[in-house]
Amino acid sequence: VQPVESGGGLVQAGGSLRLSCRVRGAITSVFNSKIMGWFRQIPGKERELVATITRLSDTDYADSVKGRFTISRDNANKKVHLQMNNLKPEDTAVYYCNSDTRDLAWGQGTQVTVSS
């Protein structure tokens, strides 16, 4: 079972990106039982949890992204999305999805670069 992330890219400050994650190999019922999250990592720093979403779409966000990012999920297709608006240079990182307990294998992530 491994997440496959996509949707990253280079964007100017104030711009938007939509990230997607497909959890390959997961049984739907198992995926639906998990709280899923998006994480990000800057080189030399620890991976940071930025947003989570429960099976019933209750969400939570790190203070640094609250009001700008929106997490959503498609349980039938085992996907998780992250809509990122009003991006800032400090959002530059590699973004990953995983369960909130990090019990899935890590994918390759998707690079987000925000220029000032």
C-alpha positions as a printed Julia matrix, in Angstrom:
116×3 Matrix{Float64}:
   0.0    0.0    0.0
   1.6    3.22  -1.11
   0.39   6.76  -1.7
   1.16   8.32  -5.07
   1.2   12.12  -4.95
   0.81  14.51  -7.88
  -0.05  18.09  -8.74
   2.96  20.0   -7.5
   4.77  22.64  -9.49
   6.2   26.14  -9.58
   3.83  28.99  -8.78
   4.15  32.65  -7.86
   3.25  33.88  -4.41
  -0.51  34.32  -4.17
  -1.16  31.53  -6.62
  -2.91  28.19  -6.17
  -2.2   24.52  -6.65
  -4.27  21.38  -6.14
  -2.44  18.28  -4.96
  -3.83  14.78  -5.31
  -2.93  11.51  -3.66
  -4.05   8.06  -4.77
  -3.5    5.31  -2.23
  -2.44   2.47  -4.48
  -3.06  -1.08  -3.31
  -5.37  -0.19  -0.43
  -8.58  -2.03   0.27
 -11.36   0.54   0.24
 -12.63  -0.36   3.7
  -9.13  -0.04   5.14
  -8.6    3.34   3.48
 -11.95   4.53   4.78
 -11.01   3.6    8.32
  -7.98   5.89   8.31
  -7.6    9.52   9.15
  -5.58  10.77   6.19
  -3.21  13.67   6.16
  -0.94  15.82   4.06
   2.59  16.39   5.26
   5.39  18.56   3.95
   9.15  18.54   4.34
  11.84  21.11   3.73
  15.39  19.77   3.35
  17.07  19.54   6.72
  13.81  19.78   8.65
  11.38  17.22  10.04
   8.29  16.26   8.11
   5.39  18.48   9.22
   1.71  17.54   9.33
  -0.31  20.31   7.69
  -3.84  18.91   7.36
  -5.9   15.87   8.31
  -9.3   14.53   7.33
 -11.43  11.8    8.86
 -13.63   9.31   7.03
 -16.56  11.64   7.58
 -14.55  14.64   6.33
 -13.91  16.33   9.64
 -10.78  18.38   9.02
  -7.95  19.96  10.97
  -5.13  22.23   9.88
  -1.79  23.52  11.08
  -2.0   27.17  12.04
   0.41  28.07   9.25
  -2.05  26.94   6.52
  -5.42  27.53   8.18
  -7.72  29.56   5.94
  -5.57  28.94   2.85
  -5.49  25.14   2.42
  -8.45  22.78   2.11
  -8.17  19.01   2.43
 -10.77  16.68   0.94
 -11.13  12.97   0.23
 -12.84  10.64  -2.23
 -13.42   7.43  -0.31
 -14.73   5.44  -3.26
 -11.57   6.08  -5.26
  -9.16   6.13  -2.32
  -7.94   9.64  -3.04
  -7.04  12.63  -0.91
  -6.7   16.16  -2.24
  -5.17  19.39  -0.96
  -6.33  22.67  -2.44
  -3.73  25.32  -1.68
  -4.62  28.97  -2.19
  -2.75  32.2   -1.52
   0.52  30.31  -1.53
   3.55  31.82   0.18
   7.28  31.23  -0.38
   7.41  29.47   3.01
   5.02  26.82   1.63
   7.84  25.6   -0.6
   8.43  21.94   0.28
   7.92  18.37  -0.85
   4.35  17.35  -0.01
   3.37  13.81   0.98
   0.16  12.08   2.01
  -0.11   9.32   4.58
  -2.37   8.3    7.43
  -2.15  10.49  10.53
  -0.22   7.69  12.25
   2.16   7.42   9.26
   1.55   3.68   8.94
   1.63   3.61   5.14
   4.8    3.45   3.08
   5.93   6.92   2.08
   5.5    7.88  -1.53
   7.88  10.02  -3.54
   5.97  13.17  -2.76
   5.34  16.12  -5.03
   7.47  19.26  -5.08
   5.79  22.61  -4.51
   7.87  25.7   -5.17
   6.49  29.17  -4.51
   8.46  32.11  -5.87
   8.29  35.56  -4.34
